[in-house]
Amino acid sequence: MPRWLRVIRGMLGTGLTFAVGVGSVGLLLGIVALALGAASPSDFGMVGKLSVIAFLVGVGFSGALAITAHGRTFEKISLRYVSALGAGGGLLYYLFIGFMNGFSRWSPLNAIGNLLILTLLGSGSAAATLLVARKAAGALKSGEEFPSLGQGLDEEIGSEPRRVNRAGKSEQPKKALP
């Protein structure tokens, strides 16, 4: 797969990781707030909206990481650097909301709360994404990619096993040297 397609696949995966992480935290906080009587069931619609925004922030974060950490492996990228980059994404989203009329509607306490929540969620999502990526990279051998559908399937032809290549044609398996 060409590098640019792998980068796009990684950006989409990072966006999904951010969305699931923010959605999970938002759902847990919503359940606690509902149990305490501080929220109503109609407030849970905000969790879905935040997850969509988190997807977009995650894709943007991944694009910035792809540009700034070009060519480095996941093990060589600092967790502190990635967390700071994620917090920066949360800060940019905070500023976007603020300039889109948030600053005029928020009390000073709400503004500080939103700043803390968005930067912490951005930082935590970024750190979790790097840890998941490191774990997935450790499961693969150097330079190996996850197999695609139909690649490497064994099929019986006659009495000897054969492998199916990417074009769907059978071929003899390579024999191991003694």
C-alpha positions in Angstrom: 0.0 0.0 0.0 1.4 3.4 -0.9 2.6 5.6 2.0 0.0 8.3 1.5 -2.8 5.7 1.8 -1.3 4.4 5.0 -1.2 8.0 6.4 -4.8 8.5 5.5 -5.8 5.2 7.0 -3.9 6.2 10.2 -5.6 9.6 10.3 -9.0 8.0 10.1 -8.1 5.4 12.7 -6.9 8.2 15.0 -10.1 10.1 14.5 -12.1 7.1 15.4 -9.9 6.5 18.5 -10.5 10.1 19.6 -14.3 9.8 18.9 -14.6 6.6 20.9 -12.5 7.9 23.8 -14.3 11.2 24.1 -17.7 9.4 23.7 -16.9 6.9 26.4 -15.7 9.6 28.9 -18.8 11.8 28.0 -21.1 8.8 28.5 -19.6 8.0 31.9 -19.8 11.6 33.0 -23.3 11.8 31.8 -24.4 8.7 33.7 -22.8 10.1 36.9 -24.5 13.5 36.3 -27.8 11.7 35.7 -27.5 9.7 38.9 -26.8 12.9 40.8 -29.8 14.6 39.3 -27.6 17.2 37.5 -28.5 16.1 34.0 -31.5 14.8 32.1 -31.6 12.0 29.4 -31.9 14.7 26.7 -28.4 15.9 27.6 -26.9 12.7 26.2 -27.3 14.1 22.6 -24.3 16.3 23.4 -22.2 13.2 23.8 -22.8 12.3 20.1 -22.0 15.8 19.0 -18.8 15.8 21.0 -17.8 12.5 19.5 -18.2 13.9 16.0 -16.1 16.9 16.9 -13.5 14.6 18.5 -13.3 12.6 15.3 -12.4 15.8 13.4 -9.9 16.9 16.0 -8.3 13.4 15.9 -7.9 13.6 12.2 -6.3 17.0 12.5 -4.1 15.8 15.3 -3.0 12.9 13.2 -2.2 15.1 10.3 -0.1 17.4 12.4 1.7 14.3 13.9 2.3 12.9 10.4 4.0 16.1 9.4 6.0 16.8 12.5 7.1 13.2 13.3 7.7 12.2 9.7 9.8 9.0 9.4 10.0 8.2 13.2 8.7 5.0 14.6 6.1 4.9 17.4 8.8 3.9 19.9 10.8 7.0 19.1 7.9 9.4 19.5 7.7 10.8 23.0 4.4 10.2 24.9 4.9 13.7 26.4 5.2 15.2 22.9 2.1 13.5 21.6 0.1 14.5 24.7 1.1 18.1 24.2 0.1 18.0 20.6 -3.3 16.5 21.6 -3.7 19.2 24.3 -2.9 21.8 21.6 -5.7 20.3 19.4 -8.1 20.6 22.4 -6.9 24.2 22.9 -7.5 25.1 19.3 -11.0 23.6 19.5 -11.7 25.6 22.7 -10.6 28.8 20.9 -12.8 27.9 17.9 -15.8 27.5 20.2 -15.0 30.6 22.1 -14.7 32.8 19.1 -17.9 31.4 17.6 -19.8 33.0 20.4 -18.7 30.9 23.4 -16.8 33.7 25.1 -19.9 35.9 25.2 -22.1 33.2 26.7 -19.7 31.5 29.1 -19.2 32.6 32.7 -15.6 32.8 33.7 -16.0 29.5 35.6 -17.5 27.8 32.6 -14.8 29.1 30.3 -12.1 27.7 32.6 -14.0 24.4 32.9 -14.3 24.1 29.2 -10.6 24.9 28.7 -9.6 22.2 31.2 -12.0 19.6 29.8 -11.1 20.1 26.2 -7.3 20.2 26.7 -7.4 17.2 29.0 -9.6 15.2 26.6 -7.3 16.1 23.7 -4.2 15.1 25.6 -5.7 11.9 27.0 -7.0 10.8 23.5 -3.6 11.5 21.9 -1.7 9.5 24.6 -4.2 6.6 24.3 -3.8 6.7 20.5 0.0 6.4 20.7 -0.2 3.6 23.2 -2.6 1.6 21.0 -0.4 2.3 18.0 2.7 1.1 19.8 0.9 -2.1 20.9 -0.3 -2.8 17.4 3.1 -2.1 15.9 4.6 -4.5 18.4 2.3 -7.3 17.2 3.7 -7.0 13.7 7.2 -7.9 12.6 9.4 -5.2 11.1 8.0 -4.0 7.8 5.1 -6.5 7.9 1.5 -5.3 7.3 -1.7 -6.8 8.3 -2.8 -9.3 5.7 -5.6 -8.3 3.4 -8.6 -10.4 2.7 -7.9 -13.4 0.4 -4.1 -13.1 0.9 -2.3 -16.2 2.2 -5.3 -18.5 2.4 -4.4 -22.2 2.3 -6.5 -24.4 0.1 -6.3 -28.1 -0.6 -5.7 -29.0 -4.3 -5.4 -32.7 -4.7 -3.3 -34.0 -1.8 -0.8 -31.1 -1.4 -1.6 -27.8 0.2 -1.2 -24.7 -2.0 -1.3 -21.0 -1.2 -3.5 -18.4 -3.0 -1.7 -15.3 -4.1 -3.2 -11.8 -4.3 -4.3 -12.4 -7.9 -6.3 -15.5 -6.6 -4.0 -18.0 -8.3 -2.8 -21.1 -6.5 1.0 -21.5 -6.1 3.3 -24.1 -4.4 4.3 -23.1 -0.8 8.0 -22.4 -0.3 9.8 -25.3 1.4 11.7 -24.4 4.5 15.5 -25.1 4.5 16.6 -27.8 6.9 
